[in-house]
Amino acid sequence: MNIFVAKLNFKTRKEELEAAFTPYGAVSSAKIVRDKETGRSKGYGFVEMPNDSEALQAIASLNEKELDGREIVVKPANPKTAETASY
């Protein structure tokens, strides 16, 4: 399951994001979205967890919890459509 994580601290690294999810199960990837020109975090990212039940538990447990001093928003990611994939 692909999980959307928003309101991240701009200093949060992908390793810290992954570490927040690993207590709930296997994490296949973690990514923080960065500005193409500056390389600065845009404050959101994605975590991929292969087991849906573990992913749902992580979402329920981590949504509106603090990570690196910020209350994060965690929810299932919307699948890419033809409109959102063209950039």
The first five atom37 places (N, CA, C, CB, O) and aatype in JSON, in Angstrom:
{
  "aatype": [12, 2, 9, 13, 19, 0, 11, 10, 2, 13, 11, 16, 1, 11, 6, 6, 10, 6, 0, 0, 13, 16, 14, 18, 7, 0, 19, 15, 15, 0, 11, 9, 19, 1, 3, 11, 6, 16, 7, 1, 15, 11, 7, 18, 7, 13, 19, 6, 12, 14, 2, 3, 15, 6, 0, 10, 5, 0, 9, 0, 15, 10, 2, 6, 11, 6, 10, 3, 7, 1, 6, 9, 19, 19, 11, 14, 0, 2, 14, 11, 16, 0, 6, 16, 0, 15, 18],
  "atom_mask": [
    [1, 1, 1, 1, 1],
    [1, 1, 1, 1, 1],
    [1, 1, 1, 1, 1],
    [1, 1, 1, 1, 1],
    [1, 1, 1, 1, 1],
    [1, 1, 1, 1, 1],
    [1, 1, 1, 1, 1],
    [1, 1, 1, 1, 1],
    [1, 1, 1, 1, 1],
    [1, 1, 1, 1, 1],
    [1, 1, 1, 1, 1],
    [1, 1, 1, 1, 1],
    [1, 1, 1, 1, 1],
    [1, 1, 1, 1, 1],
    [1, 1, 1, 1, 1],
    [1, 1, 1, 1, 1],
    [1, 1, 1, 1, 1],
    [1, 1, 1, 1, 1],
    [1, 1, 1, 1, 1],
    [1, 1, 1, 1, 1],
    [1, 1, 1, 1, 1],
    [1, 1, 1, 1, 1],
    [1, 1, 1, 1, 1],
    [1, 1, 1, 1, 1],
    [1, 1, 1, 0, 1],
    [1, 1, 1, 1, 1],
    [1, 1, 1, 1, 1],
    [1, 1, 1, 1, 1],
    [1, 1, 1, 1, 1],
    [1, 1, 1, 1, 1],
    [1, 1, 1, 1, 1],
    [1, 1, 1, 1, 1],
    [1, 1, 1, 1, 1],
    [1, 1, 1, 1, 1],
    [1, 1, 1, 1, 1],
    [1, 1, 1, 1, 1],
    [1, 1, 1, 1, 1],
    [1, 1, 1, 1, 1],
    [1, 1, 1, 0, 1],
    [1, 1, 1, 1, 1],
    [1, 1, 1, 1, 1],
    [1, 1, 1, 1, 1],
    [1, 1, 1, 0, 1],
    [1, 1, 1, 1, 1],
    [1, 1, 1, 0, 1],
    [1, 1, 1, 1, 1],
    [1, 1, 1, 1, 1],
    [1, 1, 1, 1, 1],
    [1, 1, 1, 1, 1],
    [1, 1, 1, 1, 1],
    [1, 1, 1, 1, 1],
    [1, 1, 1, 1, 1],
    [1, 1, 1, 1, 1],
    [1, 1, 1, 1, 1],
    [1, 1, 1, 1, 1],
    [1, 1, 1, 1, 1],
    [1, 1, 1, 1, 1],
    [1, 1, 1, 1, 1],
    [1, 1, 1, 1, 1],
    [1, 1, 1, 1, 1],
    [1, 1, 1, 1, 1],
    [1, 1, 1, 1, 1],
    [1, 1, 1, 1, 1],
    [1, 1, 1, 1, 1],
    [1, 1, 1, 1, 1],
    [1, 1, 1, 1, 1],
    [1, 1, 1, 1, 1],
    [1, 1, 1, 1, 1],
    [1, 1, 1, 0, 1],
    [1, 1, 1, 1, 1],
    [1, 1, 1, 1, 1],
    [1, 1, 1, 1, 1],
    [1, 1, 1, 1, 1],
    [1, 1, 1, 1, 1],
    [1, 1, 1, 1, 1],
    [1, 1, 1, 1, 1],
    [1, 1, 1, 1, 1],
    [1, 1, 1, 1, 1],
    [1, 1, 1, 1, 1],
    [1, 1, 1, 1, 1],
    [1, 1, 1, 1, 1],
    [1, 1, 1, 1, 1],
    [1, 1, 1, 1, 1],
    [1, 1, 1, 1, 1],
    [1, 1, 1, 1, 1],
    [1, 1, 1, 1, 1],
    [1, 1, 1, 1, 1]
  ],
  "atom_positions": [
    [[0.85, -1.18, 0.0], [0.0, 0.0, 0.0], [0.89, 1.23, 0.0], [-0.97, 0.0, 1.22], [1.89, 1.29, 0.72]],
    [[0.54, 2.2, -0.8], [1.26, 3.45, -0.85], [0.59, 4.42, 0.13], [1.29, 4.04, -2.31], [-0.62, 4.61, 0.09]],
    [[1.39, 5.03, 0.99], [0.89, 5.89, 2.06], [1.41, 7.31, 1.85], [1.3, 5.36, 3.45], [2.61, 7.51, 1.63]],
    [[0.52, 8.28, 1.92], [0.86, 9.69, 1.8], [1.11, 10.26, 3.19], [-0.27, 10.49, 1.07], [0.31, 10.04, 4.11]],
    [[2.2, 10.98, 3.35], [2.55, 11.59, 4.64], [2.77, 13.08, 4.41], [3.83, 10.92, 5.28], [3.66, 13.47, 3.65]],
    [[1.96, 13.91, 5.06], [2.03, 15.37, 4.85], [2.39, 16.08, 6.15], [0.7, 15.9, 4.31], [2.4, 15.5, 7.23]],
    [[2.7, 17.37, 6.0], [3.04, 18.26, 7.11], [4.35, 17.83, 7.79], [1.91, 18.3, 8.13], [4.51, 18.0, 9.0]],
    [[5.28, 17.27, 6.98], [6.57, 16.87, 7.52], [7.43, 18.08, 7.84], [7.29, 15.95, 6.54], [7.33, 19.11, 7.18]],
    [[8.26, 17.95, 8.84], [9.29, 18.94, 9.12], [10.21, 18.97, 7.9], [10.08, 18.61, 10.46], [10.55, 17.92, 7.36]],
    [[10.61, 20.16, 7.46], [11.45, 20.27, 6.28], [12.83, 19.63, 6.48], [11.61, 21.73, 5.89], [13.55, 19.39, 5.52]],
    [[13.2, 19.36, 7.73], [14.49, 18.74, 8.04], [14.41, 17.21, 8.15], [15.04, 19.32, 9.33], [15.44, 16.55, 8.27]],
    [[13.2, 16.66, 8.11], [13.03, 15.21, 8.22], [13.67, 14.53, 7.01], [11.53, 14.82, 8.32], [13.46, 14.93, 5.87]],
    [[14.46, 13.48, 7.3], [15.12, 12.72, 6.24], [14.34, 11.44, 5.96], [16.58, 12.4, 6.62], [13.55, 10.98, 6.78]],
    [[14.59, 10.87, 4.79], [13.86, 9.66, 4.39], [14.09, 8.52, 5.38], [14.3, 9.22, 2.98], [13.18, 7.73, 5.62]],
    [[15.27, 8.44, 5.96], [15.58, 7.39, 6.94], [14.72, 7.54, 8.2], [17.07, 7.42, 7.3], [14.29, 6.54, 8.79]],
    [[14.49, 8.77, 8.61], [13.64, 9.03, 9.78], [12.18, 8.71, 9.49], [13.78, 10.5, 10.24], [11.45, 8.2, 10.34]],
    [[11.75, 9.01, 8.28], [10.38, 8.7, 7.87], [10.19, 7.18, 7.85], [10.07, 9.3, 6.47], [9.19, 6.67, 8.36]],
    [[11.13, 6.47, 7.27], [11.06, 5.01, 7.24], [11.06, 4.42, 8.64], [12.23, 4.44, 6.43], [10.3, 3.49, 8.93]],
    [[11.9, 4.96, 9.52], [12.0, 4.46, 10.89], [10.69, 4.62, 11.67], [13.13, 5.18, 11.63], [10.39, 3.82, 12.54]],
    [[9.92, 5.65, 11.35], [8.64, 5.86, 12.03], [7.63, 4.77, 11.68], [8.06, 7.24, 11.67], [6.74, 4.46, 12.47]],
    [[7.77, 4.19, 10.48], [6.8, 3.19, 10.01], [7.22, 1.75, 10.29], [6.58, 3.35, 8.53], [6.37, 0.87, 10.36]],
    [[8.52, 1.49, 10.46], [8.98, 0.1, 10.62], [8.44, -0.62, 11.86], [10.47, 0.09, 10.67], [8.35, -1.85, 11.82]],
    [[8.09, 0.07, 12.96], [7.5, -0.69, 14.07], [6.17, -1.36, 13.71], [7.29, 0.24, 15.26], [5.72, -2.26, 14.43]],
    [[5.55, -0.94, 12.62], [4.24, -1.49, 12.24], [4.35, -2.57, 11.18], [3.35, -0.38, 11.73], [3.36, -3.25, 10.89]],
    [[5.54, -2.75, 10.59], [5.72, -3.79, 9.58], [6.81, -3.42, 8.59], [0.0, 0.0, 0.0], [7.51, -2.43, 8.75]],
    [[6.92, -4.25, 7.57], [7.95, -4.05, 6.54], [7.66, -2.8, 5.72], [8.03, -5.28, 5.62], [6.52, -2.52, 5.36]],
    [[8.73, -2.05, 5.45], [8.64, -0.86, 4.6], [9.49, -1.14, 3.36], [9.14, 0.43, 5.36], [10.68, -1.4, 3.48]],
    [[8.87, -1.08, 2.18], [9.63, -1.35, 0.96], [10.29, -0.1, 0.42], [8.74, -1.95, -0.09], [11.31, -0.19, -0.27]],
    [[9.74, 1.09, 0.72], [10.38, 2.34, 0.31], [9.81, 3.51, 1.09], [10.21, 2.57, -1.2], [8.69, 3.48, 1.58]],
    [[10.63, 4.54, 1.18], [10.22, 5.81, 1.78], [10.83, 6.92, 0.95], [10.65, 5.92, 3.3], [12.0, 6.84, 0.57]],
    [[10.05, 7.93, 0.66], [10.53, 9.02, -0.2], [9.97, 10.34, 0.3], [10.11, 8.78, -1.68], [8.79, 10.45, 0.63]],
    [[10.84, 11.33, 0.37], [10.41, 12.69, 0.67], [10.49, 13.48, -0.63], [11.29, 13.35, 1.8], [11.52, 13.48, -1.3]],
    [[9.41, 14.15, -0.98], [9.36, 14.9, -2.23], [10.12, 16.21, -2.05], [7.88, 15.17, -2.66], [9.92, 16.93, -1.07]],
    [[10.98, 16.5, -3.02], [11.84, 17.69, -2.95], [11.6, 18.58, -4.16], [13.32, 17.29, -2.87], [11.23, 18.11, -5.24]],
    [[11.82, 19.87, -3.96], [11.73, 20.85, -5.04], [12.85, 20.56, -6.04], [11.84, 22.32, -4.49], [14.0, 20.38, -5.64]],
    [[12.52, 20.51, -7.31], [13.51, 20.17, -8.34], [14.62, 21.2, -8.45], [12.83, 20.01, -9.68], [15.76, 20.85, -8.74]],
    [[14.31, 22.46, -8.23], [15.31, 23.51, -8.39], [16.18, 23.7, -7.16], [14.63, 24.82, -8.71], [17.4, 23.85, -7.28]],
    [[15.58, 23.68, -5.97], [16.34, 23.97, -4.76], [16.78, 22.73, -4.0], [15.53, 24.84, -3.85], [17.72, 22.79, -3.2]],
    [[16.12, 21.61, -4.24], [16.41, 20.39, -3.5], [15.81, 20.37, -2.1], [0.0, 0.0, 0.0], [15.99, 19.39, -1.37]],
    [[15.1, 21.43, -1.73], [14.48, 21.52, -0.4], [13.22, 20.66, -0.34], [14.14, 22.99, -0.06], [12.48, 20.54, -1.32]],
    [[13.0, 20.07, 0.81], [11.8, 19.27, 1.03], [10.55, 20.11, 0.79], [11.79, 18.68, 2.46], [10.51, 21.29, 1.13]],
    [[9.54, 19.48, 0.2], [8.25, 20.16, 0.02], [7.32, 19.9, 1.21], [7.57, 19.69, -1.28], [6.2, 20.4, 1.24]],
    [[7.8, 19.11, 2.2], [7.01, 18.88, 3.4], [6.05, 17.71, 3.32], [0.0, 0.0, 0.0], [5.18, 17.55, 4.18]],
    [[6.22, 16.88, 2.29], [5.4, 15.67, 2.22], [6.19, 14.55, 1.56], [4.09, 15.94, 1.45], [7.23, 14.78, 0.94]],
    [[5.68, 13.35, 1.71], [6.37, 12.2, 1.13], [5.46, 11.0, 1.05], [0.0, 0.0, 0.0], [4.25, 11.08, 1.29]],
    [[6.07, 9.86, 0.71], [5.32, 8.62, 0.54], [6.09, 7.47, 1.17], [5.06, 8.34, -0.96], [7.32, 7.43, 1.14]],
    [[5.35, 6.54, 1.74], [5.92, 5.32, 2.29], [5.16, 4.16, 1.64], [5.82, 5.28, 3.88], [3.93, 4.18, 1.57]],
    [[5.91, 3.16, 1.18], [5.3, 1.98, 0.58], [5.47, 0.82, 1.54], [5.94, 1.66, -0.81], [6.58, 0.49, 1.95]],
    [[4.33, 0.19, 1.89], [4.34, -1.0, 2.75], [3.63, -2.13, 2.01], [3.63, -0.71, 4.14], [2.49, -1.96, 1.57]],
    [[4.3, -3.29, 1.85], [3.71, -4.38, 1.07], [2.49, -5.04, 1.71], [4.74, -5.42, 0.83], [1.64, -5.58, 1.0]],
    [[2.38, -5.01, 3.03], [1.27, -5.65, 3.71], [0.2, -4.6, 4.04], [1.75, -6.38, 5.01], [0.44, -3.69, 4.84]],
    [[-0.97, -4.73, 3.43], [-2.03, -3.73, 3.61], [-2.51, -3.61, 5.05], [-3.19, -4.06, 2.73], [-2.77, -2.5, 5.51]],
    [[-2.63, -4.71, 5.77], [-3.12, -4.62, 7.15], [-2.1, -3.91, 8.04], [-3.42, -6.04, 7.71], [-2.48, -3.14, 8.92]],
    [[-0.81, -4.15, 7.81], [0.22, -3.42, 8.56], [0.21, -1.94, 8.19], [1.61, -4.02, 8.28], [0.38, -1.08, 9.05]],
    [[0.0, -1.67, 6.91], [-0.06, -0.27, 6.45], [-1.24, 0.46, 7.1], [-0.18, -0.21, 4.91], [-1.09, 1.6, 7.54]],
    [[-2.38, -0.19, 7.16], [-3.56, 0.44, 7.78], [-3.34, 0.68, 9.27], [-4.8, -0.43, 7.57], [-3.79, 1.69, 9.81]],
    [[-2.64, -0.24, 9.92], [-2.32, -0.05, 11.34], [-1.37, 1.14, 11.51], [-1.69, -1.34, 11.93], [-1.53, 1.94, 12.44]],
    [[-0.39, 1.26, 10.63], [0.55, 2.38, 10.69], [-0.18, 3.71, 10.47], [1.66, 2.21, 9.64], [0.09, 4.69, 11.16]],
    [[-1.09, 3.73, 9.51], [-1.86, 4.95, 9.24], [-2.67, 5.34, 10.48], [-2.81, 4.74, 8.02], [-2.64, 6.5, 10.9]],
    [[-3.38, 4.39, 11.06], [-4.21, 4.67, 12.24], [-3.36, 5.13, 13.42], [-5.01, 3.44, 12.63], [-3.78, 6.0, 14.19]],
    [[-2.18, 4.56, 13.56], [-1.33, 4.88, 14.71], [-0.56, 6.19, 14.54], [-0.35, 3.76, 14.94], [-0.33, 6.9, 15.52]],
    [[-0.16, 6.51, 13.32], [0.72, 7.67, 13.11], [0.0, 8.95, 12.69], [1.74, 7.34, 12.07], [0.56, 10.04, 12.84]],
    [[-1.21, 8.84, 12.18], [-1.93, 10.05, 11.77], [-2.13, 10.99, 12.94], [-3.29, 9.69, 11.15], [-2.58, 10.58, 14.01]],
    [[-1.79, 12.25, 12.74], [-1.9, 13.32, 13.74], [-0.97, 13.11, 14.94], [-3.34, 13.43, 14.22], [-1.22, 13.64, 16.02]],
    [[0.1, 12.33, 14.73], [1.12, 12.16, 15.77], [2.32, 13.02, 15.43], [1.54, 10.66, 15.91], [2.46, 13.47, 14.29]],
    [[3.17, 13.26, 16.41], [4.32, 14.12, 16.2], [5.51, 13.35, 15.64], [4.71, 14.8, 17.5], [5.83, 12.26, 16.1]],
    [[6.15, 13.94, 14.64], [7.39, 13.42, 14.07], [8.3, 14.63, 13.83], [7.14, 12.61, 12.74], [7.93, 15.54, 13.09]],
    [[9.46, 14.63, 14.44], [10.41, 15.74, 14.32], [9.78, 17.09, 14.65], [10.99, 15.78, 12.9], [10.04, 18.1, 13.99]],
    [[8.93, 17.1, 15.7], [8.37, 18.36, 16.17], [7.16, 18.86, 15.41], [0.0, 0.0, 0.0], [6.67, 19.96, 15.7]],
    [[6.65, 18.08, 14.45], [5.46, 18.49, 13.69], [4.41, 17.4, 13.75], [5.82, 18.82, 12.23], [4.74, 16.21, 13.72]],
    [[3.15, 17.81, 13.82], [2.05, 16.84, 13.78], [1.8, 16.48, 12.33], [0.75, 17.42, 14.45], [1.41, 17.33, 11.53]],
    [[2.02, 15.21, 11.99], [1.92, 14.79, 10.59], [0.52, 14.27, 10.25], [2.96, 13.71, 10.3], [-0.25, 13.88, 11.13]],
    [[0.22, 14.27, 8.97], [-1.02, 13.71, 8.43], [-0.62, 12.47, 7.64], [-1.8, 14.76, 7.53], [0.24, 12.53, 6.76]],
    [[-1.24, 11.34, 7.95], [-0.92, 10.07, 7.3], [-2.21, 9.46, 6.78], [-0.19, 9.08, 8.3], [-3.17, 9.28, 7.53]],
    [[-2.24, 9.15, 5.48], [-3.43, 8.54, 4.89], [-3.04, 7.75, 3.64], [-4.49, 9.62, 4.54], [-1.95, 7.94, 3.1]],
    [[-3.94, 6.86, 3.18], [-3.63, 6.13, 1.95], [-3.43, 7.13, 0.8], [-4.75, 5.12, 1.61], [-4.17, 8.11, 0.68]],
    [[-2.43, 6.86, -0.03], [-2.18, 7.74, -1.18], [-3.22, 7.5, -2.26], [-0.75, 7.51, -1.73], [-3.66, 6.37, -2.47]],
    [[-3.6, 8.56, -2.94], [-4.49, 8.43, -4.09], [-3.68, 7.89, -5.25], [-5.17, 9.78, -4.45], [-2.56, 8.35, -5.48]],
    [[-4.21, 6.93, -5.99], [-3.46, 6.42, -7.14], [-3.28, 7.51, -8.2], [-4.18, 5.2, -7.76], [-4.14, 8.37, -8.37]],
    [[-2.15, 7.44, -8.89], [-1.91, 8.42, -9.96], [-2.9, 8.18, -11.09], [-0.44, 8.32, -10.49], [-3.19, 7.04, -11.46]],
    [[-3.4, 9.28, -11.63], [-4.24, 9.2, -12.81], [-3.47, 9.84, -13.96], [-5.63, 9.91, -12.58], [-2.38, 10.36, -13.76]],
    [[-4.01, 9.8, -15.14], [-3.36, 10.41, -16.28], [-3.16, 11.92, -16.07], [-4.17, 10.16, -17.56], [-2.17, 12.5, -16.52]],
    [[-4.11, 12.55, -15.37], [-4.01, 13.99, -15.11], [-2.93, 14.32, -14.11], [-5.33, 14.51, -14.62], [-2.18, 15.28, -14.3]],
    [[-2.82, 13.53, -13.02], [-1.84, 13.84, -11.99], [-0.45, 13.36, -12.33], [-2.27, 13.25, -10.69], [0.53, 13.83, -11.75]],
    [[-0.34, 12.41, -13.27], [0.97, 11.86, -13.62], [1.72, 12.72, -14.63], [0.82, 10.46, -14.17], [2.92, 12.53, -14.83]],
    [[1.04, 13.66, -15.27], [1.72, 14.47, -16.29], [2.32, 15.71, -15.68], [0.76, 14.86, -17.41], [1.62, 16.68, -15.39]],
    [[3.63, 15.67, -15.48], [4.35, 16.82, -14.96], [5.72, 16.91, -15.54], [4.45, 16.77, -13.46], [6.47, 17.82, -15.21]]
  ]
}
